[in-house]
Amino acid sequence: MKKTDIKINGLYTMKIGKNTIAVRIMSQNPDGHWVGVNANTNKEVIIKTPDRLCGVYHPKADKAAQGAKNIDEPIKGATSKKERTTTQRGGLSAALRVLEEAGEPLNCKNMVNLMLEKGYWKTAGKTPSATIYSAIAREIKEKGADARFRKTERGKFELVK
Protein backbone atom coordinates (compact mmCIF):
# COMPACT_ATOMS: atom_id res chain seq x y z
CA MET A 1 0.00 0.00 0.00
CA LYS A 2 0.99 3.61 -0.37
CA LYS A 3 1.36 6.07 2.47
CA THR A 4 -1.40 8.27 1.05
CA ASP A 5 -3.92 5.40 0.97
CA ILE A 6 -3.86 4.87 4.74
CA LYS A 7 -6.67 6.70 6.57
CA ILE A 8 -7.16 7.12 10.32
CA ASN A 9 -9.97 4.85 11.65
CA GLY A 10 -9.68 2.68 8.54
CA LEU A 11 -9.73 -1.12 8.79
CA TYR A 12 -6.85 -2.81 6.95
CA THR A 13 -5.40 -6.29 6.52
CA MET A 14 -1.91 -6.70 7.95
CA LYS A 15 0.42 -9.62 7.33
CA ILE A 16 2.26 -10.94 10.39
CA GLY A 17 4.33 -13.99 9.55
CA LYS A 18 2.06 -16.29 7.57
CA ASN A 19 -1.10 -14.98 9.25
CA THR A 20 -3.21 -12.01 8.27
CA ILE A 21 -5.06 -9.90 10.83
CA ALA A 22 -7.49 -7.01 10.76
CA VAL A 23 -5.99 -3.74 12.06
CA ARG A 24 -7.83 -0.48 12.77
CA ILE A 25 -5.53 2.54 12.37
CA MET A 26 -5.92 4.80 15.43
CA SER A 27 -3.32 7.54 14.88
CA GLN A 28 -0.20 8.59 13.02
CA ASN A 29 2.91 9.66 14.90
CA PRO A 30 5.07 12.63 13.83
CA ASP A 31 7.95 10.30 12.89
CA GLY A 32 5.74 8.65 10.23
CA HIS A 33 4.60 5.36 11.72
CA TRP A 34 1.02 4.43 12.56
CA VAL A 35 -0.51 3.09 15.75
CA GLY A 36 -3.21 0.52 15.16
CA VAL A 37 -5.31 -1.92 17.15
CA ASN A 38 -5.78 -5.60 16.30
CA ALA A 39 -9.51 -5.94 15.60
CA ASN A 40 -9.70 -9.40 17.20
CA THR A 41 -7.57 -8.99 20.34
CA ASN A 42 -7.60 -5.18 20.85
CA LYS A 43 -3.81 -5.20 21.25
CA GLU A 44 -1.83 -2.22 20.07
CA VAL A 45 0.21 -2.68 16.89
CA ILE A 46 2.85 -0.29 15.57
CA ILE A 47 3.15 -0.13 11.79
CA LYS A 48 6.43 1.43 10.67
CA THR A 49 6.03 1.09 6.89
CA PRO A 50 2.93 1.02 4.69
CA ASP A 51 4.26 -2.17 3.07
CA ARG A 52 3.09 -4.14 6.13
CA LEU A 53 -0.54 -3.44 5.17
CA CYS A 54 -1.98 -5.66 2.43
CA GLY A 55 -5.10 -3.65 1.69
CA VAL A 56 -8.57 -2.84 2.94
CA TYR A 57 -9.95 -5.54 5.26
CA HIS A 58 -12.76 -7.68 3.84
CA PRO A 59 -14.25 -10.00 6.49
CA LYS A 60 -14.60 -13.64 5.48
CA ALA A 61 -18.07 -15.17 5.48
CA ASP A 62 -18.85 -17.88 8.03
CA LYS A 63 -17.93 -21.39 6.94
CA ALA A 64 -21.48 -22.54 7.62
CA ALA A 65 -22.82 -19.88 5.27
CA GLN A 66 -20.25 -20.81 2.61
CA GLY A 67 -21.14 -24.49 2.91
CA ALA A 68 -24.86 -23.78 2.57
CA LYS A 69 -24.20 -21.67 -0.51
CA ASN A 70 -22.11 -24.38 -2.20
CA ILE A 71 -24.48 -27.29 -1.54
CA ASP A 72 -26.50 -26.63 -4.69
CA GLU A 73 -23.42 -26.64 -6.93
CA PRO A 74 -22.26 -30.07 -8.14
CA ILE A 75 -18.72 -31.04 -7.25
CA LYS A 76 -16.36 -31.26 -10.21
CA GLY A 77 -15.23 -34.79 -11.01
CA ALA A 78 -17.93 -36.42 -8.91
CA THR A 79 -20.20 -38.94 -10.56
CA SER A 80 -23.78 -39.52 -9.63
CA LYS A 81 -25.05 -42.97 -8.69
CA LYS A 82 -26.92 -43.26 -11.99
CA GLU A 83 -23.76 -42.67 -14.05
CA ARG A 84 -21.87 -45.57 -12.51
CA THR A 85 -22.43 -48.63 -14.62
CA THR A 86 -19.84 -51.07 -13.34
CA THR A 87 -19.38 -51.40 -9.63
CA GLN A 88 -16.44 -53.22 -8.12
CA ARG A 89 -17.59 -56.13 -6.00
CA GLY A 90 -16.24 -56.59 -2.53
CA GLY A 91 -14.47 -59.71 -1.40
CA LEU A 92 -17.47 -61.18 0.43
CA SER A 93 -19.88 -60.73 -2.45
CA ALA A 94 -17.33 -62.26 -4.83
CA ALA A 95 -16.88 -65.20 -2.44
CA LEU A 96 -20.65 -65.61 -2.32
CA ARG A 97 -20.82 -65.72 -6.12
CA VAL A 98 -17.96 -68.24 -6.39
CA LEU A 99 -19.56 -70.53 -3.79
CA GLU A 100 -22.91 -70.33 -5.63
CA GLU A 101 -21.24 -71.38 -8.88
CA ALA A 102 -19.17 -74.15 -7.25
CA GLY A 103 -22.05 -75.70 -5.32
CA GLU A 104 -19.66 -77.34 -2.85
CA PRO A 105 -17.61 -76.22 0.17
CA LEU A 106 -14.34 -74.50 -0.76
CA ASN A 107 -11.37 -73.34 1.23
CA CYS A 108 -10.36 -69.68 1.02
CA LYS A 109 -7.31 -70.26 -1.17
CA ASN A 110 -9.44 -71.95 -3.85
CA MET A 111 -12.14 -69.27 -3.52
CA VAL A 112 -9.61 -66.47 -4.01
CA ASN A 113 -8.04 -68.22 -7.01
CA LEU A 114 -11.46 -68.56 -8.67
CA MET A 115 -12.45 -64.97 -7.82
CA LEU A 116 -9.25 -63.56 -9.32
CA GLU A 117 -9.43 -65.89 -12.36
CA LYS A 118 -12.99 -64.91 -13.23
CA GLY A 119 -12.42 -61.22 -12.46
CA TYR A 120 -15.00 -60.99 -9.68
CA TRP A 121 -12.53 -59.36 -7.32
CA LYS A 122 -9.27 -57.45 -7.68
CA THR A 123 -6.84 -56.96 -4.85
CA ALA A 124 -3.29 -55.78 -4.40
CA GLY A 125 -2.97 -57.44 -1.00
CA LYS A 126 -0.28 -59.98 -0.23
CA THR A 127 -2.57 -62.42 1.62
CA PRO A 128 -6.02 -62.23 0.01
CA SER A 129 -7.04 -65.68 1.26
CA ALA A 130 -6.43 -64.58 4.87
CA THR A 131 -8.48 -61.45 4.20
CA ILE A 132 -11.43 -63.46 2.87
CA TYR A 133 -11.13 -66.01 5.69
CA SER A 134 -11.27 -63.31 8.36
CA ALA A 135 -14.15 -61.50 6.62
CA ILE A 136 -16.22 -64.69 6.40
CA ALA A 137 -15.39 -65.63 10.01
CA ARG A 138 -16.36 -62.13 11.15
CA GLU A 139 -19.69 -62.32 9.31
CA ILE A 140 -20.47 -65.71 10.87
CA LYS A 141 -19.59 -64.39 14.33
CA GLU A 142 -21.56 -61.13 14.02
CA LYS A 143 -24.67 -62.36 12.20
CA GLY A 144 -24.88 -65.81 13.70
CA ALA A 145 -27.86 -67.67 12.19
CA ASP A 146 -28.44 -64.89 9.63
CA ALA A 147 -24.96 -65.25 8.09
CA ARG A 148 -24.65 -66.11 4.39
CA PHE A 149 -21.80 -68.57 5.01
CA ARG A 150 -21.37 -71.67 7.17
CA LYS A 151 -18.15 -73.41 8.20
CA THR A 152 -18.35 -77.08 7.20
CA GLU A 153 -14.96 -78.46 8.11
CA ARG A 154 -11.57 -77.07 8.93
CA GLY A 155 -10.91 -74.11 6.60
CA LYS A 156 -13.88 -74.79 4.29
CA PHE A 157 -17.02 -72.72 3.91
CA GLU A 158 -20.31 -73.25 2.12
CA LEU A 159 -23.42 -71.19 1.48
CA VAL A 160 -26.35 -71.32 3.86
CA LYS A 161 -29.31 -72.54 1.85
N, C-alpha and C positions, 0 to 999 in steps of 0.2 A: 504494500500500500504506500501511498504518498503521504507526506506530512500534511498536506493541505486537505486530504480526504477525511482526516480524523476530527470528529466533532465531540465536544464535551457532552456527556450524558448519552452518547451513542453506545450501542451494543455491538461488539465485534467478536470475531472468532480469533483466538490466539493459540498458536502451536507451542506446546511445551513438551519436549521430547517427541514421543510418537502419539501423544494425546492432544486433542483439541478441546479448548474450554471456551465458555462464553465470558467475556470481560466487559464491564460497563466502565467507560472512561469517566472519572470523577473530576480531574483537574489536570492542568499542565503547569509544570514548574518553570521558573525563569531560565534554567539551564537547558531546557528543551525536552526533557523526558515527561512522560505522562504517568499519573497515578490512577490505577483502575482497581476495580473490585471484582473478584471472581463471582459470577452470577449464582453458582451452586453453593459455594462455601462461605461467601461474604468475606474472604480473606483479601487483604490488600496486595496488589501486584504492581510492580514498577516496570514500565515499558520504556526502555532507553532508545530504541530505534523503531521506526514505523514498519520495518521489515518483519518484526515479530507478529504483527497482525496479518491475518490471512484475508480478511474481508468482513463484510457485514454478517452478523450472526443470523442464521436461519434455523429455528428450532426443528428438530427431527420429529416426525409424527410418531405416535405410540406404535409399538410393534403389533399390538392387538388390532389397531385400526388398519395397519398395513396388511396384515394377514387377512382381515375381512375383505379388504378391497381386492386382493389378488386371488380370492377363492374362485371367482367366476372365470378367470382366465385359465385356459388349459396350459399345462406344463409342457414345455418343448421336449420332444423326444419320448414322451410317455405314450403308451399305447392303451387304448381302451380294451375292455374285456372282450368286446365283440370282434376286434381286429385280430386277436390272437387265434390262429387256426390250429397250430400244433403246440400242444403243451407237453412238457417233459414230465414223464412219470417218475414218481418217487420209487425208492427201492422196495417198499412194502407192496405197493400196487403192482410192480413188475413181478415180484415173487408170487403174488396171488395169481397173476395171469399165467406164469410158468407152471405153477402147481395145477391150475385148471387144465392146461393143455396136456400135462404129463399124466394126470389121473392116478398117480401113485405117490407115496411118500418119497421125498428127496432130501438129501443133506444140503447144507448151505453152499458148499463148494460147487456141487452140480447145478444148483439153482442159479448161482451167479454166472457160471459158464454159459448156461442157456440164455440168461437175460442179456448178457453182453453179446453173444452170438447173434441173437435175433434183433438186437437193437432196442430192446424195451427199456434199458437203463444204461446210462453212461456215468462213469465215475473215474476220478483221477486218484482215488485212494489206494493205499498200498495193501490193505487187508479188507477188501469188500465183503468177503464171506463172513468175517467177524462182525462187520457192521450189520449185515442182514440178520445174522444169528441174534445179535443183541437187540435189534429192533423187533424181531418176531417174539423173542423171550419177554421183552418189555410189554408188548401188546397182550400176550397171554396173561402176564402178571396183573396188568392194570384192568383189563376188560373181563377177565375170568371166563365165565360161560358165554359171554357175548363176543369173544375173540374170533377172528376169521381163521386162525391157525390152531392146530393141535399137535402136540409132540407125541409121536408114536413110539419111537425107540430112541436110543442114544444118538443125538445129533440129527435126527430126521423129523421132518414136519410134514403134515398133510393138511388139506382144507377141511374145515368143519362143514358137514353137509346139511 
